């Protein structure tokens, strides 16, 4: 053993280098392993799901994806989730069919249920489009609906019934009704519509019969199952010609198409060249790919998609208002004062933009916010809390208007950071927008740290926040183990039950004799925040001798130790003379870990009456070895972790897991976690991360912008980063880069007063960030400047996510 006096000399010698300026270190990292981006298959495999190449404006879907991806991003379309073959945020025919099949299988909907909901949504959209107070509609309360032979026609029949109940005079052209199948659902739908006054026509009305009579024609002929290769079959080809002629000849009659304008290719739009452009489109569930080419009023209906399916198929549901089943997402929504306009006002109403909330700021072009629009608050850092986090500890965030804190149970699909205590975090809990995770406590066994490291997300903990609470519980355990206090309490309760407590209280006290702590030896295994405080206060407050063991003792914690502590070279040496032993080490699995570190060899070295105190982790102790120890002597084992083998042993005391369960500790841990997350989000600084290097750059100077880059082991990555800035004419004012394991983290400030060819409104950051993010080995980057929550970009297996 060595005394602390000797250690202090070593600390003084080694600390002389601590304050020297450290040069910027080069970084090396790895090429990240493939990771899912929203489903159970990688992007490349998902692309193979398309059976036939789909052509869009003369390009296959693959060509479209590669050639127009950047333009899609500029237009506000989100990148494609793995497992979805559509090259944009709209559903391609293949995906629409898969989603439809899944709705009627794993989700449990019947075809009839879906028709009822979508048909109701179509009727509501038609009613919304018609201004029932206008003179034109008062004079034209007649609606003509053309129903096709499939599901789209079924949606139309349901809509016809509802529109009739809304007070309209509805007629249906339904060629399929000429050959009805008895007891088929379509026959039943037609009967239900007829029962409420809907009239059925054998053929499309003549032009003379149409002129001035119908306010709306609803096109429900064909949906996403239509094939442009087969074309329009009879009699629907003639009906479509009549419909188009009517539309051109009578501007007062509006045409509303259901899901897909008839004759349009589901993926390519009007590739047959019919020039059919309805006045309005009601997309069901989500817009199909052809809707990119639609220019009229656009609605989305069908409010039945689960969050799981929405995520799997890359569908971002619109923020439906109240009990409405539809929502307008075209730019006329704002002009008409509809619910869509009330929510988004000046926002462009293109579907992809509507759901992604594209913003233009700092001259960096159009950037997207991903996630659920219903829970998205632009211009704020969103922090998702799992478990009940101390409100007092969160005051630093909740009291700041830059933060939107989502407490446990409240959706946080766009979280920039996650705070948690004991919640078992899964990868699906972590949205792609997440920059950081912090645990309000020291252990991180409930967080998949290795996976978060692969994803480039720092994981923080709060060492020392609960140190005083655990230290006090250790002292409580020593007292309990010394005096058999719990046995005495239980004994007195039994005597009281028998009515003889008063006469036996003095006689029986000899049964529970013990020893004092003063002058005894305490061995502290692990001299971190808790262990150092335990050793210090045991020596100074309780008059105990102390022995410590920690091969990784930090300078900071060494300064907390009592002067006369003896430092052992091994656990076995530390426990050999100890009356009490406190375990304060982390639980680490794998080779060289701490699983079962208190094994038979260690237990055999302990004194027979020693008291082992384990408020760290139950897995640190070999239960079989501990049972042998407790069986042979008067030793004690005190822990706040259950043990299936020892729970009923006379010399074992198991407490609830109370280590950090004090109000003060919970407040302190929450406050510390919140402060660390805040520093990281606002400045890029990292303190107390279990997987990222500690790093802190001095405050950003005026006229500078801060960049951060997370990368994995790729040769020369720092040089490549600096090269990108140099090519853009941007001068790096200060920079620091550090590595920890496979992670490299770079923080740098860029001067904006001299930025090459950039003007004051365009600082070139958009192109610079994309180039840096897509460098080999880079996982993510941030521009910490301006509006909170913006400026984050990720490299998702070759896709640029912003």
Secondary structure, 3 states (H helix, E strand, C coil): CEEHHHHHHHHHHHHHHCCCCCCCCCCCCCCCCCCCCCCCCCHHHHHCCCCCCCEECCEEHHHHHHHCHHHHHHHCCCCCCCCCCCCCCCECHHHHHHHHHHHCCCCCCCHHHHHHHHHHHHHHHHHHHCCCCCHHHHHCCEEEEEECCCHHHHHHHHHHHHHHHCCCEEEEECHHHHHCCCCCHHHHHHHHHHHCCCEEECCCCCHHHHCCCEEEEEEECCCCCCCCCCCCCCCHHHHHHHHHHHHHHCCCCEEEEECCCCCCECCCECCCCCCCCCCEEEEECCCEHHHHHCCCEEEEECCCCCHHHHHHCCCCCCCCCCCCCEEECCCHHHHHCCHHHHHHCCCCCCHHHHHHCCEECCCCCEECCCCCHHHCCCCCEEEEECCCCCCCCCHHHHCCCCEEEECCCCCCCCCCEEEECCCCCCHHHCCCCCCEEEECCCCCCCCCHHHHHHCCCEEECCCCCCHHHHHHHHHHHHHHHHHCHHHHHHHHHHHHHHCCHHHHCCHHHHHHCCCCCCCCEEEEECCCHHHHHHHHHHHHCCCCEEEEECCCCCHHHHCCCCCCCEECCCHHHHHCCCCEEEECCCCCCCCCCCCCCECHHHHHHCCCCCEEEECCCHHHECHHHHHHHHHHCCCEEEECCCCCCCCCCCCEEECCCCCCCCHHHHHHHHHHHHHHHHHHHHHCCECCECCCCCECCCCCCCCEEEEEEEECCCCCHHHHHHHHHHHCCEEEEEEEEEEECCEEEEEEEEEEEEECCCCCCCCCHHHHHHHHHCCCCEEEEEEECCCCCCCEEEEECCEEEC
